[in-house]
Amino acid sequence: MSSSTEPLQTATGGGLPEGATWALNLLARPWTPHLLLLLAQRPTRYRDLHTALPAMSTAVLTGRLRTLTDAGLVCRRLVDGDPGVHYEATAVGAALARPLANLAATAATLYGVAR
């Protein structure tokens, strides 16, 4: 164990680059990682997202999609011949989803060990 007298860096911005703080604060919101992981897989309709995450209210789903879209992590688009709106991860959203997928896989592996 280190006995350094230097202050610890915190996840609230102390010593972290501004972009890291922005991403961590955004991804720490409930359901946001779930949505980003789903949308990084393929473009998905609103109703299919709601079906995939039935415990998430429609109000929260709408709000999270708006937040992710405003942040540039998700885009909303109409598809010819399809009456529904599709959401998909942007390149930036997909890049942030990769470490989330690794975290989820590691957590799933360790879950039984930690219990």
Protein Blocks (a to p, Z undefined) as FASTA:
>chain_A
ZZbfbdcddfkogopafklmmmmmmmmpghklmmmmmmmmpccdfklmmmmmmmbcfklm
mmmmmmmmmnopaccdddehiabdcddddfklmmmmmmmmmmmmmmmmmmmmmZZ
